[in-house]
């Protein structure tokens, strides 16, 4: 016979799993079982260590106050290896945990960094999802067209990704930037030039621009685009 606390915990896991599974854009899906990271109502997590199988988006619940879950380690995108939004009550998924392999990963709350620390233990169960990746291919155009319509390119992504940033650079100077969502497969994108970027290109007969794509939880990709 199950205790009331055990029943409540299983109900929360079922509801939390459905909520997280509905998240899209970064390949979020609760593929394997995971314990729920709980914060509050005081400035603390409910446990020192939480367990999850590989491939799972770990649920995070805030029972009071303003908290988040942020990995101590940096991922290939230059940001926290896994992270949740900062919330004041409610529940969200900790994005990035679905890519973790077996091991122990320390995390903390950026709002309360000295009092809120924990460890995520990823078991040998399940299978970690491959990190999203993309390749870029620039489309040659005239300088005048780039100034008027932007830098055109084809992006081929391995998975759907939200909030990917495409930055066009002339040398080390950013001349345009756009944030966009990617779908799996090839797709046409363009980066509109900013005022300073248009000014730098104006009067040139040709130029070579580098476009860099920041892929959340994945490695950056880049391509050279010839103008002229």
C-alpha positions in Angstrom: 0.0 0.0 0.0 1.4 3.4 -1.0 1.8 6.2 1.5 0.0 9.5 0.8 3.3 11.3 0.2 4.4 8.7 -2.3 1.1 9.0 -4.2 1.4 12.8 -4.2 4.9 12.6 -5.6 3.9 10.2 -8.4 1.0 12.4 -9.3 3.3 15.4 -9.5 5.8 13.5 -11.6 3.0 12.5 -14.0 1.6 16.1 -14.3 5.1 17.6 -14.5 6.1 15.2 -17.2 3.1 16.1 -19.3 3.8 19.8 -18.9 7.5 19.5 -19.8 6.8 17.1 -22.7 4.7 19.9 -24.3 7.7 22.2 -24.5 9.1 22.7 -28.0 11.8 24.6 -29.8 14.9 23.2 -28.2 14.0 19.5 -28.5 12.6 19.5 -25.0 10.9 16.2 -24.2 10.7 14.3 -20.9 12.1 11.1 -22.4 13.1 9.3 -19.2 12.2 9.4 -15.5 13.5 12.2 -13.4 13.2 13.5 -9.8 11.7 17.0 -9.5 14.1 19.7 -8.3 12.2 21.7 -5.7 13.1 25.1 -4.4 11.6 27.2 -1.6 9.7 28.4 0.2 13.0 29.2 2.0 16.2 30.0 0.2 17.1 26.3 -0.3 16.5 23.3 -2.5 14.6 20.4 -1.0 17.6 18.0 -1.4 21.3 18.1 -1.9 21.2 15.6 -4.8 18.6 14.8 -7.5 18.6 11.8 -9.8 17.7 11.7 -13.5 18.1 9.2 -16.3 19.9 10.3 -19.5 17.7 12.0 -22.1 15.3 13.6 -19.6 14.4 17.3 -19.2 14.5 17.6 -15.4 11.4 19.3 -13.9 11.9 22.2 -11.6 9.2 23.4 -9.2 9.3 26.6 -7.1 7.3 26.4 -3.9 7.9 30.0 -2.9 10.3 32.9 -3.5 12.2 33.6 -6.7 14.6 30.8 -7.8 16.2 29.0 -10.8 18.4 26.1 -11.6 21.7 27.0 -13.3 24.6 24.6 -13.9 28.1 25.5 -12.6 29.7 24.2 -15.8 29.7 26.0 -19.1 28.3 24.3 -22.2 29.6 24.4 -25.8 27.4 27.5 -26.5 29.3 29.4 -23.8 26.4 29.5 -21.4 25.4 27.4 -18.5 25.5 23.7 -19.4 21.8 23.5 -18.3 19.5 26.2 -17.0 16.0 27.1 -16.1 14.2 30.4 -16.3 14.0 32.4 -13.0 10.5 31.9 -11.7 8.4 32.9 -8.7 6.2 29.9 -8.1 5.1 27.3 -10.6 7.0 24.7 -12.6 9.3 24.6 -15.7 11.7 22.3 -17.3 15.5 22.6 -16.9 16.6 23.0 -20.5 19.8 21.2 -21.4 19.7 18.2 -19.1 18.5 16.0 -21.9 22.0 16.2 -23.4 23.9 15.1 -20.3 25.8 11.8 -20.1 26.2 9.8 -16.9 27.9 11.8 -14.1 27.4 14.4 -11.4 26.7 18.0 -12.3 26.7 20.8 -9.7 24.1 23.6 -9.9 23.0 26.6 -8.0 20.4 29.4 -8.0 21.8 32.6 -9.3 19.4 34.6 -7.1 20.8 32.9 -4.0 24.2 31.6 -5.0 25.6 31.1 -1.4 22.6 29.3 0.1 21.2 27.3 -2.8 23.5 24.6 -4.2 22.8 21.1 -5.4 24.0 18.3 -7.6 22.2 16.6 -10.5 23.2 12.9 -10.7 22.7 11.5 -14.2 22.3 7.7 -14.0 23.3 5.1 -16.6 19.6 4.6 -17.6 18.2 6.1 -20.7 20.0 7.7 -23.6 21.3 11.2 -23.8 20.0 13.2 -26.8 22.6 14.4 -29.3 23.4 18.1 -29.0 21.8 20.3 -31.7 24.1 21.3 -34.5 23.9 23.3 -37.8 25.9 24.1 -40.9 25.8 27.4 -42.7 26.2 28.2 -46.4 26.4 31.7 -47.6 24.6 33.0 -50.7 26.7 35.3 -52.9 25.1 38.6 -53.7 26.1 42.2 -54.5 27.1 44.7 -51.8 24.1 46.8 -52.8 21.7 43.9 -52.3 23.2 43.0 -48.9 22.8 46.6 -47.8 19.2 46.7 -48.9 18.0 43.2 -48.1 20.6 41.7 -45.7 23.0 38.8 -45.8 21.4 35.7 -47.2 22.4 32.1 -46.3 21.1 28.6 -45.9 21.1 27.0 -42.5 20.8 23.2 -42.1 20.0 22.3 -38.5 20.0 18.8 -37.1 17.0 19.6 -34.8 14.5 22.3 -34.1 16.1 25.1 -32.1 14.6 28.3 -30.7 16.5 31.6 -30.0 19.4 30.9 -32.3 21.3 34.1 -33.0 22.9 34.8 -36.4 25.6 37.5 -36.3 27.2 39.0 -39.4 30.7 40.3 -39.0 33.0 42.3 -41.2 36.4 41.6 -39.6 35.8 41.7 -35.9 32.9 44.2 -36.1 29.3 43.0 -35.9 27.4 44.6 -38.8 24.1 42.8 -38.3 22.3 40.4 -35.9 19.0 38.5 -35.8 17.5 36.0 -33.4 15.4 33.2 -35.0 14.0 29.8 -34.6 15.3 26.9 -36.6 13.5 23.8 -37.9 15.2 20.5 -38.5 16.7 20.5 -42.1 17.7 23.2 -44.5 16.1 26.6 -44.4 16.7 30.1 -45.9 17.7 32.8 -43.5 18.9 36.4 -43.7 20.7 38.8 -41.4 19.6 42.5 -41.7 22.5 44.9 -41.5 22.5 47.6 -38.8 23.1 51.2 -39.6 26.9 51.0 -38.8 27.1 47.9 -40.9 25.5 49.5 -43.9 27.9 52.4 -43.5 30.9 50.2 -43.5 29.8 48.4 -46.7 28.6 51.4 -48.6 31.1 52.4 -51.2 32.8 48.9 -51.4 32.7 46.9 -54.6 33.2 43.7 -52.8 33.6 42.3 -49.3 33.8 39.0 -47.3 31.4 38.7 -44.4 31.4 36.0 -41.7 28.1 34.8 -40.3 28.2 33.0 -37.0 25.2 31.0 -35.7 24.9 30.5 -31.9 23.1 27.2 -31.3 21.6 26.9 -27.8 23.3 23.9 -26.0 25.2 23.1 -29.2 28.4 24.3 -30.9 28.5 27.5 -32.9 28.6 27.3 -36.7 30.0 29.8 -39.2 30.2 30.5 -42.9 31.9 33.0 -45.2 29.7 35.1 -47.5 31.2 36.8 -50.5 29.7 40.1 -51.6 30.5 41.6 -54.9 
